[in-house]
Amino acid sequence: MSKKPLRERLALSFSPLILRLMLAITFMWAGAIKFGEVPVTDQADIATLVKLDVFPPPADGVEVAAVMIKRHESIQLLLENAAHPKPVPVTSSADANTSEDQTPLPLAGTSEPDTTGQPDNGSEPPTSEIDDATSVLSTRTPMPIWPAALSGATMTKVFALALVGTEFLGGFLMLIGLMTRFAALGLIGAMLGAMWLTQFGPAIQNGDALLGFLPNNNWADVSAWQGLFWQFALLAASAAVLFSGPGSCSVDGRLFNPGPSPYFDDDDDDEDDD
């Protein structure tokens, strides 16, 4: 047997190891922090959390200003809102064409604007003007981006805890290199779900998606694209491990590849024993 070149030996050992360590640190951290707490102040979200049995409903006549929930419970809220989107206000074109500054321009030859027919300071505008202003506002319900059959208290809790387990366990398996391709497949699924629920799906709901699915962010705003690019980087790294394997520095490499060492080439020119 002859030794493989150093470049090939490093590629077989360190390239998959670096990817696995990056994925292990990231996903084990992401799974662990899901048991931390985050505040929720939106009243509609609080009502949804009550419906999901995250906490008991408040007493009659008592309005809760804010609640603290676990991060994995916020995933339940995300899934429920994705299956049953809230109505959003829509402004008609009549309102969009109306200038914010309604002060008329001065008449020719004068220095003051014509205030004829305008209400005096402190007086109420005519009722008809109020009706016209409010009539241009309406609401619409965005399309669901999560199946309604997979919503509700039980199903959202199952998916939220499954995500936590996939992240933490998948990260640990990446760390030791055990069942690595299985772990990579789970992490790919987690990232695809995260990208759909937090990036692509909301962009399609808004109706202004770039290229049909990308969020309509400013291309030069780095912070606006940060989340999507990080999710894509984790997805790509997981896919790389899935197709290339865990490498020689792994439990899988010792258990399931007991053949010749990957550091050596078979020497076909060896002479047969006499």
Secondary structure, DSSP 4 states (H G I P E B T S, - for coil): -EEPPHHHHHHHHHHHHHHHHHHHHHHHHHHHGGGSEEEE--HHHHHHHHHTTSSPPPPTTPPP--EEEEHHHHHHHHHHHHHSPPPEEEE-HHHHTS-S--PPPBPTT-SSB--TTPPPTTSPPPHHHHHHHHTTEEEEPPPPSS-GGG-SHHHHHHHHHHHHHHHHHHHHHHHHTSSHHHHHHHHHHHHHHHHIIIIIHHHHHHT--BTTTB----TT-HHHHHHHHHHHHHHHHHHHHHHH-S-SSSHHHHHS--SS-TTEE--TTPPPP-
